[in-house]
């Protein structure tokens, strides 16, 4: 045990002497991403609010054919402007988000109390740029359609309720914490990714780096067992990654508490006890990442080759995120036993402030640490290879 502690202390001391490693692990990755994420959320919320509340310029072709509709739209904070000559080109070039076209037969249909045709011209492939504007215009047209329809019924002595056999009420159970759908998909991936590769530089340097500096062979030649040396390096890597994870969680707490992203009934604030739950849920990934990174560093023939495995490692936590974005599923107990997927599901439920059963915690943490132990066993076998101390 003294060997493990000695190696552990030595690796952490070397790691904290490397200013670039410390800067990446405790500043750039943990702090920059929450700031970017919150900044994007604040800007997005502000833009949506402006599009919903500010005066909207609506290009209309044939506005003179529907004077009553135009007057009503102006009362709804819309400014009616002439449509461009080439409507399709204006939409494709993103000069306009949406254009309203009044059909030439609108007036005749209107006077005959028949459905009068209007067309909304837009490009649905750009929902982030124009989706809010399109929805606003469509909602206003639906409101005008309903209002005129009721007036026509009243004019004919028919109660408007006759045309509405159903009275549909809305009871939305979504909480402010569960409305950030995109963030709920991306934040678990970022947490898991930081935890998984947070100790990457230390893991690679402590094995592949030392091998190239020819300082690993003297260490392996000591009476200490290779399992003890390996365990010390893995624990140092895990401790370094856990420290980075703590900084990430604290940055999340601070940034999303003070950034103005709570518009629209949305919230991403979490109490301190939820941060502890996140820390516990992600901890198996930290140990798994430390074991796997150390095993890859022992397997690689050089420091450069070990770094070449990084894209593959970054892809592993992405798999459950992509799967859940494409095909959202209800959490099943067996999912919690799948690495990355189980942690992803737990993080989502913590962010949504949902209850998690003790058996679910036990399955996710137990299987996670078990798999980390299996990877440690593989790394230990790699540490017994004679080629380990020989630089490629």
N, C-alpha and C positions, 0 to 999 in steps of 0.2 A: 504493500500500500504506500510505503514511503517513496518508492520509485514512481508510482503514478502521480503522487503529489509533487515530486521534484520536477518531473517532465511537464506537468500541468502548469506549474508556476513559471518555469523557464519559457514555455511557449507563449504564455500570456504576456510575460515581460517583454519578449522580443516583439510581439504584436503591437503593444502599445508604444514601443519605440518608433515604429514605422508610422510617421505622421500621415502619409497618403492613405494607408490602410485605415487608420482611425477616422480620417476625414470622410472617406467613402462609406464606412460602416455606420458612423454615428451622426453624420451631417447630411451628405448628399442623398443617400437612399432613404433614411427614415424621415427626414424633415422636408426635403424638396418635394417628394411626391404628394404628401398630404396638402402642402401649400398649393401645388399645381392643381390637385383635384378639387380642393375647396374653391380656389380662384375660378376654375372653369364652371363650377356649380353656381357661384355668385354671379358671374357674367351671364351664364345661361338664364338664371332666374330673372335677372334684370332685363335681358332682352325680351323674354316672354312677357314680362309685366308691361314693358313699353309697347309691345305689339298688341296687347289686349286692351290697354287703357288709353293710348295716344290716338290722335286723329289719324285714321287710315285713309290713304289715297287709293281709291279704287278706279282703275281704268274701266270704262264701260263703252261698248260699241252699241250704238242705237239707243242712247239714253232718252232721246226725244220720243221713242215709242212707248215708254212706260213712265210718264211724269209722276204718277202717284207713288210708284215704287221708289223712284229717285228721291222724291221729297221725304219719304219715310226713312230711307237709308241715311240721308243727311241729318235727320234727327237722332240717329244712332251713332253720331260722331264719325261719320264717313264723309270724305271729300270726293265727290264724283269728278273725274277728269276724263278727257277724251282718250279712247283707246288708240294705240299705235296702228299704223297702216297694216303692218304684217304682225298679226297677233301671235302666230305660232313661233315666229323668229324671236319676238320679244320674250316669250316664255323660255325658249331654249337657251337664249343668251343670258338668262337670269336678270334681264332688265326689269321684269315685273314678276311678282310672285303669283298673282292670280288676276285674271281678266274676266269681267262679266259681259256676256254677249246676249243682247236682247233679240229674239227671233223676229224676222220681218212680219210674221203673222201674229205677233203678240197682241196688237190692238184689237184686231178682229176677234180673236179668241177671247180676249178679256170682255169685250162688249157682249159676246154671246154666252157669257158665264161658263166658258169652257176652260180647261187647263191651258194657260198661256206659257209658252216655252221660253225658258232662259237657260243659257249654258255657262258653266264655269270652266274656264280654260286654265289648266295648271299642269305642273310636272310633279307627279307623285314620287319620283325617285329622289327628291330632295326634301325629305320631311323635316330635317333639322333647320333648313333655311326658310322654308315657306309653309310648313305644316300648321303653325299657329295662325298665320294669316288666313289660310284656306279654311280652317275650322271656324274662325270668327265670321267670315263672310257666309259660309254655309249655314251657320247657326242663325244669323240674322235673316237669311232668306227663308229658312224653315219657320221662324217666328212670324214673318210677314205672311207666309202662306197660311199658317194656322189662324192668324187674326182675321184675314180677309174671308177665309172659309167660314168662320163663325158668324161674321157679319152677313154673309149671304144667306145663311140658314135663318138668322133672325129676320131678315127682310122677307123671307117666305113663310114666316110664322112657325118655324121649326126651332125647337130648343136646341142650342149647340151641343148639349150633352148627348143627343141622339147619335151624333157622328162619332162619339167616343164611348164605345161599349166597355172599354177597359180603363180603369184608373190605376196606372202603374206608379207605384211609389219606389223610391230608392233608399236603401238602408246600407250605407257603405261602412263595412267593418274595418276598413284600412285605417291604420294609425299613422300619425305623422312620420314615425320611424320606418314604416314599411312602404312609403311612397317613392323612395329613391330607387326605382327599379334598376336602372343602369349601374348606379353606385353599388347596389347590393350584389351585383354580379362581379364587379371589378375589384371591390375592396377585399373580399376574401382571397382572390388571386394574389393581390399585392402583399397582403399579410403573409400568406403561405410562401410566396416567392422570397420575400425578405428573410423569413425564418429558414428556408431551405438552403439558400445560397449566401446567407449573411456571413458565414465563416469561411467562404470560399478561398479568399486570399490566404488566410491563415492555414487552412487545411492543405492547400497546394504547396505553400512555402515550407511548411513543417516537414513535408516528406519529399516531394519532387525538388523543391528549392534546396533543401539541405543536401540532397543527393548530388545536385550539380555543384554545390559549394564544397562537396567532399567532407561534410561534417556529420553525415548520417552514419557512415561506416564506423567511426570511433564509438558512437553512441550504441550501435548494435553490438559492438565487441565487448561491451561491459557485461558483468554478470547478471544484469537485470534481464528478466524475461521479455521477449518481444511483445507478449500480450500486455505487460505492464507499460511498456513504452508506448504501444499503440493506444492503450486506454488513456494515458495522460494526454496524448496529442488530441484524441477525439474529445475528451472532456474540455480541454482548452478551447477547441474550435466551437463546441456547443456553448460554453460560457460566453465566448465572444459574440456569437450569434444571438444568444439570449439577451445580452446587454443591448445589442442593436435593436432587438424586438421591443424591449422596454422603452427605449427612446422613441421608436416608431409609434407605439401605443400612446405614449404621453403626448407626442406631437399631434396624433389624431385627436386626442381629447382637447388640447388647447386650440388647435386650428378650427375644428368644427364647432367649438363652443362660441368663438368670437367672430367667425366669418359670417357675413349676412346671407345665409343660404336658406333661411327658414320661410321663404315666401311660398305661397300656394299651399299652406298647410303641411309642409314637409319639414322633417327634422332628421338630423344625423347625430344628435347629441347622445352621449352614453354616460351613465353614472360610473363611478369608480369601480363598483363591484362587477359591472359588466366587463371592464377592462381586465380584471383578474380572471374572469371566465375565458376571455379571449386568449390570455396568456397561457392558461392551463390547456385550452383546446389545441393550441398551436405547438406546445412544447414537444410532443412526439415527433413532429416534423423537424424541429431543430436538431434533435438527436439523430434522426434518420439522415438528415442532410449532412451532419458532421461525419457519420460513419461512411456514407456513400462517397462523399468528397474525398475522404482519406483513403478509401479503397481505390478510387479512380487515380488518385495521386500516386499510390503504390503500384498500380498497374501500368500507368503511363511511363514511357521511356524517357521523357523530358518534361520540363516545366511547361514548354510551349504546347506539347501534346495534351497535358493535363488541362490547360486552359481551353483547348479545342473542344473539350466535352461540355463546356458551359452552355452552348445553344441547346443541346439535347436535354440538359438538366432544367433549363428554363421552360422547356416545352412540357415537362412532366406535370407541374402544377396547373398548367393551362388546360389540360385535357378535361378535368371535371368542370371547369368554368365554361368552356365551349359547349360541353354536353348539356349543361343546365341552361345555357342561354338558348340553345336550339330546341331542347326538349325538356322543359321544366317538369319535375316529378315530385310527388309527395315523398317525404323522407321515410325510408324503410330501415328497419334495424340492421339488415345486412349491409346497407350502404355505408353505415358508420364503421364497418370493418375494412373498407377499401381505403388504402392510403390516398391522401389528398381529397378524395370525394367525401370521406367522412368528416374531415376537418372543414371542408368547404360548407357542408350542410350545417355543422355546429355553429360556424361563424355566422352564417345567414340567420339562423334562429336566434343567436345572441343579439345581432344587430336589430332584428325585428322584436326583440324583448319577449320571445316565446319561452315557455317552460321546457326544460330538458330533464328527462327522467334519469335517475341514478344509473339504471341499466344501460342507458344510451351513453352516458359518460364512461361507464366501465368498458363497454365494447370498444368505443373509439380510442380511449387511452390505452387499454390493455393490448389490443391488436397493434396499435401504432408502436408501442415500446417493444412488443414481441418482434415485429418486422425489423426494427432498428437493431435488436439483438442478433437477428440472423445476418444482417448486413455486417455487423461487427465481426461475426464469426468468419465471414468471407474475407474481410479486411485482415483479420489475424492470419489466415492462411496465406494471403499475399505477402504479409510481413515476414513470413518464414522462407520466402524464396531467396535463393542465393543472389539472384540478379538485382535484388532490391537496392543494395548499396552501390551498384555499378551504374554510373551515368551513361545514358545512351548517346 
